[in-house]
Amino acid sequence: MYSKIWFDQLATHHEVTFIPDDLLFIQPELRELSPTIQLDLDRYILIETYQPIEVIQEEIDAYKQFVKYMNTEYDVDVVFLPLNIGDDGSDPVEVSGVVSFNELGTQGMFAGIIMGLLATEVFMKLANNKKLRINLGEQVPPAVGQGFSTMIPTIVTLSFFAIISALLSVVFHTDLVTLISTLIQEPLRAVNSSIFGYLLIYSTGNFLFTLGIHQSVINGVLTDPLLLVNMNENMNAVANGQEPMNIINSSFQAVYAQMGGTGGTLALIIAVFLVSKYQPYREVSKLSIAPGLFEINEPMIFGLPIIFNIPMMIPFVLSPVIGALIGYLATVVGFVEPLIVLVPWTTPPLISGFLASGGDLKVVLLQIIILAVTTLFYIPFLKISERVAIKQAEIEQAKNEGNQVEDDDMDWTV
């Protein structure tokens, strides 16, 4: 477990031939203190430092001083057992047949979704086959009978995936989680996390929303798991003192692309109060203020409406593109850092930017800019939609008045 190179770095004086049963644990901060206890050891002591080997190498002089003192006073050498041996230690030990902690987190989430759906489909197909059911008779309580009736489908399903897992491990030296992550998750993440792939998927979802199909069932399925993986990597990087690398993540969508609700409709509400005098639009906007502050915009989508309203469909689809591009470019040029805190999608604008960035006011300023730009973008289309709505109302009113005149002219007498 310990190489000669590692012992030489600590300037040990004795040849190490065995590891003693005695194990002395000390805290890293005590390594420079002179021990006051009487040690009764034969050859050397093993100290577990809980420090990476890189840290020990940076402070090798302090460790050498401690080793020298122990050798002078007690004629023993000290071996420090670091948290990770690194290149200067022995070859790493391979451990197989286990599920690592990473595979239980966001890294294995996509594989979990696929395997959960696939296993359920296999089980349902087998459970619907009457030949595979165990019938214990009417004398057995229903709860017990139902449990036995699905026993064979359960065993076959578990055995099927267990055999696949064993074959992958023995023949291909991999596992289902790694295979799905390598062949499906990572290629999808590379596409969906790129600015062009993300905007294409998100814009397609918003366009379908204008036709009555909720966007979450389109782009949510394709992007949410992968954006969450990116978000988790950023959070882990910051926790370990590293720089976050993923610009497009879950909070990026909430803070920039979806600020004020899908389609950036908070900007539309502001535009209505700024330029519209059409009373129905203003009434709907008043009702939409409170939910709009929490990213809920169904009152505007169905009440204005935006659905099947061609003038409003254009800014509804393109406003999130504007917000995402502004946020992305500002991050690329270094004006702001990638977002590092996962915030709920219902967090109000400005507050969401402050929290997701860890308190960076420049992100809040960026949100204000996006809100102003998208408001101006909505105004010309709002005016067109208003004129169309007024014209339609006049036509409908004239039609109703014409019908009323015809009804008045009719002679109902016999």
C-alpha positions as CSV (number, residue, x, y, z in Angstrom):
1,M,0.0,0.0,0.0
2,Y,2.9,2.3,0.6
3,S,5.6,2.9,-2.0
4,K,9.3,3.5,-1.3
5,I,9.0,6.9,-3.0
6,W,6.4,8.0,-0.4
7,F,8.7,6.9,2.5
8,D,11.7,8.6,1.0
9,Q,9.8,11.9,0.9
10,L,9.3,11.7,4.6
11,A,13.0,10.8,5.1
12,T,12.3,7.7,7.2
13,H,15.4,6.0,8.8
14,H,14.2,2.4,9.1
15,E,13.2,0.0,6.5
16,V,9.5,-0.6,6.7
17,T,8.6,-4.2,6.5
18,F,5.2,-4.5,8.1
19,I,2.3,-2.5,9.4
20,P,1.9,-2.8,13.1
21,D,-1.4,-3.4,14.8
22,D,-1.2,-0.2,16.8
23,L,-2.7,2.8,15.0
24,L,-2.2,6.3,16.4
25,F,-4.8,8.9,15.1
26,I,-3.9,12.6,15.4
27,Q,-5.5,15.7,14.0
28,P,-3.6,17.4,11.1
29,E,-3.2,20.6,13.1
30,L,-1.3,18.7,15.8
31,R,1.4,17.4,13.4
32,E,4.0,20.1,14.4
33,L,3.4,19.7,18.2
34,S,5.9,17.8,20.2
35,P,4.3,14.7,21.8
36,T,4.4,14.6,25.6
37,I,3.3,10.9,26.0
38,Q,5.6,8.0,26.4
39,L,5.4,5.9,23.3
40,D,6.1,2.1,23.4
41,L,6.3,1.1,19.8
42,D,8.7,-1.2,18.0
43,R,9.4,0.2,14.6
44,Y,7.1,3.1,13.4
45,I,3.7,4.6,13.9
46,L,1.0,5.1,11.3
47,I,-0.9,8.4,11.4
48,E,-4.1,9.0,9.5
49,T,-4.1,12.6,8.5
50,Y,-7.3,13.0,6.5
51,Q,-5.4,15.3,4.1
52,P,-4.9,14.8,0.4
53,I,-1.4,14.0,-0.7
54,E,-1.2,17.3,-2.5
55,V,-1.6,19.2,0.8
56,I,1.1,17.0,2.5
57,Q,3.5,17.7,-0.3
58,E,3.0,21.5,0.0
59,E,3.8,21.3,3.7
60,I,6.4,18.5,3.5
61,D,8.9,20.5,5.6
62,A,6.5,20.5,8.6
63,Y,5.9,16.8,8.2
64,K,9.7,16.1,8.0
65,Q,10.3,18.1,11.1
66,F,7.7,16.0,13.0
67,V,9.3,12.8,11.6
68,K,12.7,13.9,12.7
69,Y,11.6,14.7,16.2
70,M,9.9,11.3,16.6
71,N,13.1,9.6,15.3
72,T,15.4,11.6,17.6
73,E,13.3,11.2,20.8
74,Y,11.8,7.7,20.3
75,D,13.9,6.1,17.6
76,V,10.8,5.4,15.5
77,D,9.7,6.6,12.1
78,V,6.2,8.0,11.3
79,V,4.2,7.1,8.3
80,F,1.4,9.4,7.4
81,L,-1.6,7.8,5.7
82,P,-3.1,10.5,3.5
83,L,-6.7,10.7,2.4
84,N,-5.7,9.7,-1.2
85,I,-2.3,8.2,-2.1
86,G,-2.1,9.8,-5.5
87,D,0.6,8.9,-8.1
88,D,3.3,8.5,-5.5
89,G,1.6,5.6,-3.8
90,S,0.7,2.1,-4.9
91,D,-1.7,1.3,-7.7
92,P,-5.3,2.2,-6.9
93,V,-7.6,-0.7,-5.8
94,E,-10.5,-1.4,-8.2
95,V,-13.8,-2.0,-6.5
96,S,-16.6,-3.6,-8.6
97,G,-20.1,-4.8,-8.0
98,V,-21.2,-1.7,-6.0
99,V,-23.3,1.3,-6.7
100,S,-21.4,4.5,-6.1
101,F,-22.8,7.6,-4.4
102,N,-22.5,9.5,-7.7
103,E,-24.8,7.0,-9.4
104,L,-27.5,7.7,-6.8
105,G,-27.5,11.4,-7.5
106,T,-28.0,13.5,-10.6
107,Q,-25.4,11.6,-12.6
108,G,-27.6,8.5,-12.5
109,M,-31.0,10.3,-12.7
110,F,-31.4,9.9,-16.5
111,A,-30.5,6.2,-16.3
112,G,-33.0,5.9,-13.4
113,I,-35.8,7.4,-15.5
114,I,-35.1,5.2,-18.5
115,M,-34.7,2.0,-16.4
116,G,-37.8,2.8,-14.4
117,L,-39.9,3.2,-17.5
118,L,-38.4,0.2,-19.2
119,A,-38.8,-2.1,-16.2
120,T,-42.4,-1.0,-15.6
121,E,-43.3,-1.8,-19.2
122,V,-41.6,-5.2,-19.1
123,F,-43.4,-6.0,-15.8
124,M,-46.8,-4.9,-17.1
125,K,-46.5,-7.0,-20.3
126,L,-45.7,-10.1,-18.2
127,A,-48.3,-9.4,-15.6
128,N,-51.0,-9.2,-18.2
129,N,-50.1,-12.7,-19.4
130,K,-52.6,-15.0,-17.7
131,K,-50.3,-18.0,-18.2
132,L,-47.7,-16.4,-15.8
133,R,-50.2,-15.9,-13.0
134,I,-50.3,-18.1,-9.9
135,N,-53.9,-18.9,-8.9
136,L,-54.2,-20.1,-5.3
137,G,-57.9,-20.5,-5.4
138,E,-60.8,-18.7,-3.9
139,Q,-60.1,-19.9,-0.4
140,V,-57.0,-17.7,-0.2
141,P,-57.6,-14.0,0.9
142,P,-57.5,-11.6,-2.1
143,A,-54.5,-9.7,-0.8
144,V,-52.4,-12.8,-0.5
145,G,-53.7,-14.2,-3.9
146,Q,-52.8,-10.9,-5.7
147,G,-49.3,-11.0,-4.3
148,F,-48.7,-14.5,-5.6
149,S,-50.3,-13.8,-8.9
150,T,-47.6,-11.3,-9.8
151,M,-44.7,-13.3,-8.3
152,I,-43.6,-14.9,-11.6
153,P,-43.6,-11.6,-13.6
154,T,-41.7,-10.0,-10.7
155,I,-39.0,-12.7,-10.7
156,V,-38.7,-12.7,-14.5
157,T,-38.4,-8.9,-14.6
158,L,-35.7,-8.8,-11.9
159,S,-33.9,-11.8,-13.4
160,F,-33.9,-10.2,-16.9
161,F,-32.2,-7.0,-15.7
162,A,-29.9,-8.9,-13.4
163,I,-28.7,-11.0,-16.3
164,I,-28.1,-7.9,-18.5
165,S,-26.2,-6.3,-15.6
166,A,-24.1,-9.3,-15.1
167,L,-23.3,-9.6,-18.8
168,L,-22.3,-6.0,-19.0
169,S,-20.1,-6.3,-15.9
170,V,-18.3,-9.6,-16.9
171,V,-18.1,-9.2,-20.7
172,F,-18.0,-5.5,-21.3
173,H,-16.7,-4.3,-17.9
174,T,-19.4,-1.7,-17.5
175,D,-22.8,-1.2,-16.1
176,L,-26.2,0.0,-17.1
177,V,-25.8,3.4,-15.4
178,T,-22.5,4.1,-17.1
179,L,-23.7,2.8,-20.4
180,I,-26.8,5.0,-20.5
181,S,-24.8,7.9,-19.2
182,T,-22.2,7.5,-21.9
183,L,-24.4,6.7,-24.9
184,I,-27.5,8.7,-24.1
185,Q,-27.2,11.2,-21.2
186,E,-23.8,12.8,-22.1
187,P,-24.5,13.3,-25.8
188,L,-27.9,14.7,-25.0
189,R,-26.4,17.0,-22.4
190,A,-23.8,18.2,-24.9
191,V,-26.6,19.2,-27.3
192,N,-29.2,20.4,-24.9
193,S,-26.7,22.4,-22.8
194,S,-25.3,24.2,-25.8
195,I,-26.9,27.6,-26.4
196,F,-28.3,26.7,-29.9
197,G,-29.7,23.3,-28.8
198,Y,-31.2,24.8,-25.7
199,L,-32.9,27.7,-27.5
200,L,-34.2,25.4,-30.2
201,I,-35.8,23.0,-27.7
202,Y,-37.1,25.8,-25.5
203,S,-38.5,27.8,-28.3
204,T,-40.2,24.8,-29.8
205,G,-41.9,24.1,-26.5
206,N,-43.1,27.7,-26.3
207,F,-44.5,27.6,-29.8
208,L,-46.5,24.5,-29.1
209,F,-47.7,26.3,-25.9
210,T,-49.3,28.9,-28.2
211,L,-51.2,26.0,-29.8
212,G,-52.5,24.7,-26.5
213,I,-49.8,22.1,-25.7
214,H,-48.1,23.0,-22.4
215,Q,-44.4,23.6,-22.9
216,S,-43.4,21.6,-19.8
217,V,-44.4,18.3,-21.4
218,I,-42.1,19.1,-24.4
219,N,-39.0,20.9,-23.3
220,G,-39.2,19.9,-19.7
221,V,-38.7,16.2,-20.5
222,L,-35.7,16.9,-22.7
223,T,-34.0,19.6,-20.7
224,D,-34.9,19.4,-17.0
225,P,-32.9,16.3,-16.0
226,L,-29.8,17.5,-17.9
227,L,-30.0,21.1,-16.6
228,L,-30.2,19.7,-13.1
229,V,-27.0,17.7,-13.6
230,N,-25.3,20.9,-14.8
231,M,-26.7,22.7,-11.7
232,N,-25.4,20.0,-9.4
233,E,-21.9,20.1,-10.9
234,N,-21.8,23.9,-10.4
235,M,-22.8,23.6,-6.8
236,N,-20.3,20.8,-6.1
237,A,-17.5,22.9,-7.8
238,V,-18.2,25.9,-5.6
239,A,-18.4,23.7,-2.5
240,N,-14.9,22.3,-3.4
241,G,-13.4,25.8,-4.0
242,Q,-13.5,25.4,-7.8
243,E,-14.9,27.6,-10.6
244,P,-18.4,26.6,-11.9
245,M,-18.3,25.7,-15.6
246,N,-21.9,25.1,-16.7
247,I,-23.5,28.3,-17.9
248,I,-26.8,26.7,-18.9
249,N,-28.4,25.1,-15.9
250,S,-31.7,25.0,-14.1
251,S,-31.3,28.4,-12.5
252,F,-30.2,29.9,-15.9
253,Q,-33.6,29.0,-17.2
254,A,-35.4,30.4,-14.2
255,V,-33.4,33.6,-14.0
256,Y,-32.9,34.6,-17.6
257,A,-35.1,32.6,-20.1
258,Q,-38.2,32.1,-18.0
259,M,-38.2,35.3,-15.9
260,G,-41.7,36.4,-15.3
261,G,-43.2,33.1,-16.6
262,T,-43.0,31.2,-19.8
263,G,-42.7,33.6,-22.7
264,G,-41.6,36.4,-20.3
265,T,-45.2,37.5,-19.9
266,L,-44.4,39.8,-16.9
267,A,-42.9,42.1,-19.6
268,L,-46.2,41.9,-21.5
269,I,-48.1,42.9,-18.3
270,I,-45.8,46.0,-18.0
271,A,-46.3,46.7,-21.7
272,V,-50.1,46.6,-21.3
273,F,-50.0,49.2,-18.5
274,L,-47.6,51.4,-20.5
275,V,-49.2,51.6,-23.9
276,S,-52.6,49.8,-24.0
277,K,-55.9,51.6,-23.5
278,Y,-58.0,48.6,-24.4
279,Q,-60.0,47.9,-21.3
280,P,-60.2,44.1,-21.6
281,Y,-56.4,43.8,-21.9
282,R,-56.0,46.0,-18.8
283,E,-58.4,44.1,-16.8
284,V,-56.8,40.8,-17.6
285,S,-53.4,42.3,-16.8
286,K,-54.6,43.5,-13.4
287,L,-55.7,40.0,-12.5
288,S,-52.3,38.6,-13.8
289,I,-50.0,40.8,-11.7
290,A,-49.9,38.7,-8.6
291,P,-49.5,35.3,-10.2
292,G,-47.1,36.8,-12.8
293,L,-44.7,37.9,-10.0
294,F,-44.4,34.2,-9.1
295,E,-43.8,33.0,-12.7
296,I,-47.5,31.8,-13.1
297,N,-48.8,33.2,-16.3
298,E,-51.8,31.1,-17.3
299,P,-54.2,34.1,-16.8
300,M,-52.3,36.0,-19.5
301,I,-51.9,33.0,-21.8
302,F,-55.6,32.0,-21.8
303,G,-57.2,35.3,-20.8
304,L,-55.6,37.9,-23.1
305,P,-55.3,35.4,-24.9
306,I,-51.9,34.5,-26.3
307,I,-53.0,31.0,-27.5
308,F,-54.0,31.1,-31.2
309,N,-53.3,34.9,-31.2
310,I,-50.8,35.2,-34.1
311,P,-49.5,38.7,-33.2
312,M,-48.7,37.7,-29.6
313,M,-47.3,34.3,-30.6
314,I,-44.1,35.9,-32.0
315,P,-42.9,37.8,-28.9
316,F,-44.1,34.9,-26.7
317,V,-41.7,32.6,-28.5
318,L,-38.8,35.0,-29.0
319,S,-38.7,36.9,-25.7
320,P,-37.2,34.0,-23.8
321,V,-34.6,33.7,-26.6
322,I,-33.7,37.4,-26.0
323,G,-33.4,36.8,-22.3
324,A,-31.3,33.6,-22.6
325,L,-28.9,35.2,-25.1
326,I,-28.4,38.3,-22.9
327,G,-27.7,36.1,-19.9
328,Y,-25.5,33.7,-21.9
329,L,-23.3,36.4,-23.5
330,A,-23.0,38.3,-20.2
331,T,-21.6,35.1,-18.6
332,V,-19.3,34.3,-21.5
333,V,-17.7,37.8,-21.5
334,G,-17.3,37.5,-17.7
335,F,-19.7,40.3,-16.7
336,V,-21.4,37.7,-14.4
337,E,-20.4,34.2,-13.2
338,P,-22.4,31.0,-13.9
339,L,-25.3,30.6,-11.5
340,I,-24.5,28.4,-8.5
341,V,-27.6,28.1,-6.4
342,L,-30.7,26.2,-7.3
343,V,-33.8,28.3,-6.9
344,P,-37.5,27.3,-7.2
345,W,-39.0,28.4,-10.6
346,T,-41.7,30.3,-8.7
347,T,-39.1,32.7,-7.2
348,P,-40.0,36.3,-8.2
349,P,-37.7,38.1,-10.7
350,L,-34.8,40.0,-9.3
351,I,-35.0,38.0,-6.1
352,S,-34.3,34.9,-8.2
353,G,-31.2,36.4,-9.7
354,F,-29.8,37.6,-6.4
355,L,-30.3,34.2,-4.8
356,A,-29.1,32.0,-7.7
357,S,-25.9,34.0,-8.1
358,G,-25.1,33.9,-4.4
359,G,-25.8,37.6,-3.9
360,D,-24.3,39.1,-7.1
361,L,-26.2,42.4,-7.8
362,K,-24.9,42.4,-11.4
363,V,-27.2,39.5,-12.1
364,V,-30.1,41.5,-10.7
365,L,-29.1,44.4,-13.0
366,L,-29.0,41.9,-15.9
367,Q,-32.6,40.8,-15.1
368,I,-33.7,44.5,-15.1
369,I,-32.1,44.9,-18.6
370,I,-33.8,41.8,-19.9
371,L,-37.2,42.9,-18.5
372,A,-36.8,46.3,-20.2
373,V,-35.7,44.9,-23.5
374,T,-38.5,42.3,-23.7
375,T,-41.1,44.9,-22.6
376,L,-40.1,47.1,-25.6
377,F,-40.1,44.0,-27.8
378,Y,-43.7,43.2,-26.8
379,I,-45.1,46.7,-27.4
380,P,-45.4,46.7,-31.3
381,F,-47.0,43.2,-31.3
382,L,-49.3,44.2,-28.5
383,K,-50.5,47.2,-30.5
384,I,-51.2,45.0,-33.5
385,S,-53.1,42.5,-31.3
386,E,-55.1,45.3,-29.7
387,R,-56.2,46.7,-33.1
388,V,-57.2,43.2,-34.3
389,A,-59.2,42.6,-31.0
390,I,-61.0,46.0,-31.4
391,K,-61.8,45.3,-35.0
392,Q,-63.2,41.8,-34.1
393,A,-65.3,43.3,-31.4
394,E,-66.7,45.9,-33.8
395,I,-67.5,43.2,-36.3
396,E,-69.2,41.1,-33.7
397,Q,-71.2,44.0,-32.4
398,A,-72.3,45.0,-35.9
399,K,-73.3,41.4,-36.5
400,N,-75.3,41.3,-33.3
401,E,-77.0,44.6,-34.1
402,G,-77.9,43.4,-37.6
403,N,-79.5,40.3,-36.2
404,Q,-81.5,42.4,-33.8
405,V,-82.8,44.6,-36.6
406,E,-83.9,41.5,-38.6
407,D,-85.7,40.1,-35.6
408,D,-87.5,43.5,-35.0
409,D,-88.6,43.6,-38.7
410,M,-90.1,40.1,-38.7
411,D,-93.9,39.9,-38.6
412,W,-94.8,37.2,-36.1
413,T,-98.6,37.7,-36.5
414,V,-100.7,35.0,-38.3
